[in-house]
Amino acid sequence: MYKDFVLLPIDHVRLQGDLIVPDQAQGLVIFSHGSGSSRFSPRNKMVAEHLWKHRIATLLFDLLTEAEDQDYQNRFDIELLTKRLICATRWVQQQDRLKHLPIGYFGASTGAASALGAAAVLGQAIWAVVSRGGRPDLATEVLPDVTAPTLLLVGEWDEDVVELNRAAFHHIRAEKKMEIVSGAAHLFEEPGKLEEVADLATDWYLEHLGKP
């Protein structure tokens, strides 16, 4: 397994990231964190660890610098976060170790909107998208342009977000699926629920990464 701390040169800043590439990796998932979160998110790291076991590489990176994150409005600047994710994806496509790997996105909370926005722009370059407790409704205008198979995961008790996901679901024209995880709230902190999310996400990536 290859591990590296990377600095992504994007715009006028360098964004910190953690890259993990298992032996014989068959795909790469780039994580787009939610507001106030970072590459150290314990929930996203748990999902990433699950993906490594199935030979899927991961890139967890900070979409904002520490200074930028101090400005609360930046956390909800979907246009900025989408641009950063697109730039990070293009960086991946230029790396010899990574450029042959099919790319997927994993977006949490507001990060789901930037993941879907980037997928809409990059088209066939993105092979799969998973949203965990996400806000795809914040990307409603571009959802019809998403071509990547998209899985929406929402906790049963996160009732407002369930309805927002249902509304957004109808705007997605690509292959799509919505799973409501029973007995789970917004952060999937209930026993076994985050593991269930990791299983569902991994199955989605295994089905679609590398599928023409």
FIMARLUM-625133 format. One record per residue (C-alpha): residue in three letters; x, y, z; residue number from 1. Coordinates in Angstrom, 1 decimal. Layout:
N
['ALA' [X Y Z] NUM] ...
//
This chain:
212
['MET' [0.0 0.0 0.0] 1] ['TYR' [1.3 3.4 -1.0] 2] ['LYS' [0.7 6.3 1.4] 3] ['ASP' [1.6 10.0 0.7] 4] ['PHE' [0.9 13.4 2.2] 5] ['VAL' [0.2 15.7 -0.8] 6] ['LEU' [-0.1 19.4 -1.5] 7] ['LEU' [-2.5 20.2 -4.3] 8] ['PRO' [-1.6 23.5 -6.1] 9] ['ILE' [-5.0 25.0 -6.7] 10] ['ASP' [-5.6 28.7 -7.5] 11] ['HIS' [-3.3 30.7 -5.3] 12] ['VAL' [-3.2 28.1 -2.5] 13] ['ARG' [-1.9 24.7 -1.7] 14] ['LEU' [-4.4 22.3 -0.2] 15] ['GLN' [-3.3 19.5 2.1] 16] ['GLY' [-4.4 15.9 1.3] 17] ['ASP' [-3.8 12.3 2.3] 18] ['LEU' [-3.5 9.8 -0.6] 19] ['ILE' [-3.7 6.1 0.0] 20] ['VAL' [-3.3 3.6 -2.9] 21] ['PRO' [-3.7 -0.1 -2.1] 22] ['ASP' [-1.7 -2.7 -4.1] 23] ['GLN' [-3.5 -3.4 -7.4] 24] ['ALA' [-5.9 -0.6 -6.9] 25] ['GLN' [-8.9 -0.7 -9.3] 26] ['GLY' [-10.2 2.8 -8.7] 27] ['LEU' [-9.8 6.0 -6.8] 28] ['VAL' [-12.4 7.8 -4.7] 29] ['ILE' [-12.0 11.5 -3.9] 30] ['PHE' [-13.8 12.8 -0.8] 31] ['SER' [-15.6 16.1 -0.7] 32] ['HIS' [-16.2 17.0 3.0] 33] ['GLY' [-19.1 18.8 4.4] 34] ['SER' [-19.1 22.2 6.0] 35] ['GLY' [-16.8 22.6 9.0] 36] ['SER' [-15.2 19.2 8.3] 37] ['SER' [-11.7 18.3 6.9] 38] ['ARG' [-9.6 15.4 5.7] 39] ['PHE' [-9.5 14.2 9.3] 40] ['SER' [-13.2 13.5 9.5] 41] ['PRO' [-13.5 10.3 11.5] 42] ['ARG' [-16.6 9.2 9.5] 43] ['ASN' [-15.0 9.7 6.1] 44] ['LYS' [-11.8 8.0 7.3] 45] ['MET' [-13.8 5.0 8.4] 46] ['VAL' [-15.4 4.8 4.9] 47] ['ALA' [-12.0 5.2 3.3] 48] ['GLU' [-10.5 2.3 5.4] 49] ['HIS' [-13.4 0.1 4.2] 50] ['LEU' [-12.6 1.0 0.6] 51] ['TRP' [-8.9 0.2 1.0] 52] ['LYS' [-9.8 -3.4 1.9] 53] ['HIS' [-11.5 -3.7 -1.5] 54] ['ARG' [-8.5 -2.2 -3.5] 55] ['ILE' [-10.0 1.2 -3.9] 56] ['ALA' [-7.6 4.2 -3.5] 57] ['THR' [-8.7 7.3 -1.7] 58] ['LEU' [-7.8 11.0 -1.6] 59] ['LEU' [-9.0 12.9 1.4] 60] ['PHE' [-8.1 16.6 1.1] 61] ['ASP' [-9.1 19.9 2.6] 62] ['LEU' [-11.2 21.9 0.2] 63] ['LEU' [-10.3 25.1 2.2] 64] ['THR' [-7.1 26.3 3.8] 65] ['GLU' [-7.2 26.9 7.6] 66] ['ALA' [-7.4 30.7 7.0] 67] ['GLU' [-10.3 30.3 4.4] 68] ['ASP' [-12.2 28.0 6.8] 69] ['GLN' [-12.3 30.8 9.4] 70] ['ASP' [-14.7 32.6 7.1] 71] ['TYR' [-17.9 30.7 7.8] 72] ['GLN' [-19.4 31.7 4.4] 73] ['ASN' [-16.7 29.8 2.5] 74] ['ARG' [-18.0 26.6 4.0] 75] ['PHE' [-21.2 27.1 2.1] 76] ['ASP' [-19.7 28.5 -1.1] 77] ['ILE' [-20.7 25.6 -3.3] 78] ['GLU' [-19.3 27.2 -6.4] 79] ['LEU' [-15.9 27.6 -4.8] 80] ['LEU' [-15.9 24.1 -3.4] 81] ['THR' [-16.9 22.6 -6.7] 82] ['LYS' [-14.1 24.4 -8.5] 83] ['ARG' [-11.6 23.1 -5.9] 84] ['LEU' [-12.8 19.6 -6.4] 85] ['ILE' [-12.6 19.8 -10.2] 86] ['CYS' [-9.0 21.1 -9.9] 87] ['ALA' [-8.1 18.3 -7.5] 88] ['THR' [-9.5 15.8 -10.0] 89] ['ARG' [-7.5 17.2 -12.8] 90] ['TRP' [-4.4 17.0 -10.6] 91] ['VAL' [-5.1 13.3 -10.0] 92] ['GLN' [-5.5 12.8 -13.8] 93] ['GLN' [-1.9 14.1 -14.3] 94] ['GLN' [-0.2 11.8 -11.8] 95] ['ASP' [1.5 8.8 -13.3] 96] ['ARG' [0.5 6.6 -10.3] 97] ['LEU' [-3.2 7.6 -10.5] 98] ['LYS' [-4.1 8.6 -14.0] 99] ['HIS' [-5.2 5.1 -15.1] 100] ['LEU' [-7.6 4.7 -12.2] 101] ['PRO' [-11.4 5.3 -12.7] 102] ['ILE' [-12.5 8.1 -10.4] 103] ['GLY' [-15.4 8.3 -8.1] 104] ['TYR' [-16.6 10.9 -5.6] 105] ['PHE' [-17.9 10.6 -2.1] 106] ['GLY' [-19.6 13.7 -0.8] 107] ['ALA' [-20.9 14.3 2.7] 108] ['SER' [-23.4 17.0 3.8] 109] ['THR' [-22.7 20.1 1.6] 110] ['GLY' [-19.8 18.2 0.1] 111] ['ALA' [-22.4 16.2 -1.9] 112] ['ALA' [-23.4 19.3 -3.8] 113] ['SER' [-19.8 20.0 -4.8] 114] ['ALA' [-19.3 16.4 -5.8] 115] ['LEU' [-22.4 16.4 -8.0] 116] ['GLY' [-21.5 19.8 -9.4] 117] ['ALA' [-18.0 18.6 -10.3] 118] ['ALA' [-19.4 15.4 -11.8] 119] ['ALA' [-21.7 17.5 -14.0] 120] ['VAL' [-18.8 19.5 -15.3] 121] ['LEU' [-16.4 16.5 -15.8] 122] ['GLY' [-19.0 14.2 -17.3] 123] ['GLN' [-17.6 10.8 -18.4] 124] ['ALA' [-14.4 11.3 -16.4] 125] ['ILE' [-16.3 10.5 -13.2] 126] ['TRP' [-17.5 7.0 -12.9] 127] ['ALA' [-19.6 7.0 -9.7] 128] ['VAL' [-20.9 9.4 -7.0] 129] ['VAL' [-22.0 8.5 -3.5] 130] ['SER' [-23.7 11.1 -1.2] 131] ['ARG' [-23.8 10.5 2.6] 132] ['GLY' [-26.4 12.5 4.4] 133] ['GLY' [-25.9 15.0 1.6] 134] ['ARG' [-27.5 18.1 0.2] 135] ['PRO' [-27.8 17.3 -3.5] 136] ['ASP' [-30.6 19.9 -3.6] 137] ['LEU' [-27.9 22.6 -3.4] 138] ['ALA' [-26.8 21.5 -6.9] 139] ['THR' [-30.3 21.1 -8.3] 140] ['GLU' [-29.6 23.2 -11.4] 141] ['VAL' [-26.8 20.9 -12.6] 142] ['LEU' [-28.2 17.5 -11.5] 143] ['PRO' [-29.7 16.8 -15.0] 144] ['ASP' [-26.1 17.1 -16.4] 145] ['VAL' [-24.6 14.4 -14.1] 146] ['THR' [-23.8 11.3 -16.1] 147] ['ALA' [-22.1 9.3 -13.3] 148] ['PRO' [-24.2 6.6 -11.5] 149] ['THR' [-25.3 8.3 -8.3] 150] ['LEU' [-26.2 6.7 -4.9] 151] ['LEU' [-27.9 8.9 -2.3] 152] ['LEU' [-27.6 7.6 1.3] 153] ['VAL' [-29.8 9.2 4.0] 154] ['GLY' [-30.6 8.3 7.6] 155] ['GLU' [-34.3 7.4 8.3] 156] ['TRP' [-34.5 9.9 11.2] 157] ['ASP' [-32.9 12.7 9.2] 158] ['GLU' [-36.4 13.6 8.0] 159] ['ASP' [-35.8 17.0 6.4] 160] ['VAL' [-32.8 15.8 4.5] 161] ['VAL' [-34.7 12.7 3.4] 162] ['GLU' [-37.3 15.0 1.7] 163] ['LEU' [-34.6 17.2 0.2] 164] ['ASN' [-32.9 14.1 -1.3] 165] ['ARG' [-36.2 12.8 -2.7] 166] ['ALA' [-36.8 16.1 -4.4] 167] ['ALA' [-33.2 16.2 -5.8] 168] ['PHE' [-33.5 12.5 -6.9] 169] ['HIS' [-36.1 13.3 -9.5] 170] ['HIS' [-33.7 15.7 -11.3] 171] ['ILE' [-30.9 13.2 -11.7] 172] ['ARG' [-31.1 11.5 -15.2] 173] ['ALA' [-28.2 9.2 -14.8] 174] ['GLU' [-28.4 5.7 -13.2] 175] ['LYS' [-29.4 6.4 -9.7] 176] ['LYS' [-30.5 4.9 -6.4] 177] ['MET' [-31.6 6.2 -3.0] 178] ['GLU' [-31.1 4.2 0.1] 179] ['ILE' [-32.8 5.2 3.4] 180] ['VAL' [-30.8 3.7 6.2] 181] ['SER' [-33.2 2.6 8.9] 182] ['GLY' [-32.6 3.6 12.5] 183] ['ALA' [-30.0 6.3 11.5] 184] ['ALA' [-29.9 10.0 12.0] 185] ['HIS' [-27.9 12.6 10.1] 186] ['LEU' [-24.4 11.6 11.2] 187] ['PHE' [-25.1 7.8 11.2] 188] ['GLU' [-23.6 7.6 14.7] 189] ['GLU' [-25.9 4.8 15.8] 190] ['PRO' [-24.3 1.4 16.3] 191] ['GLY' [-23.5 -0.3 13.0] 192] ['LYS' [-25.0 2.4 10.8] 193] ['LEU' [-21.8 4.0 9.5] 194] ['GLU' [-20.6 0.4 8.7] 195] ['GLU' [-23.8 0.0 6.7] 196] ['VAL' [-23.1 3.2 4.8] 197] ['ALA' [-19.5 2.0 4.1] 198] ['ASP' [-20.8 -1.3 2.8] 199] ['LEU' [-23.4 0.3 0.5] 200] ['ALA' [-20.9 2.8 -0.8] 201] ['THR' [-18.3 0.2 -1.4] 202] ['ASP' [-20.7 -2.0 -3.3] 203] ['TRP' [-21.7 0.9 -5.5] 204] ['TYR' [-18.1 1.7 -6.4] 205] ['LEU' [-17.2 -2.0 -7.0] 206] ['GLU' [-20.2 -2.1 -9.4] 207] ['HIS' [-19.4 1.0 -11.3] 208] ['LEU' [-15.7 1.8 -11.1] 209] ['GLY' [-14.1 0.2 -14.2] 210] ['LYS' [-17.5 -0.4 -15.8] 211] ['PRO' [-17.5 1.1 -19.3] 212] 
//
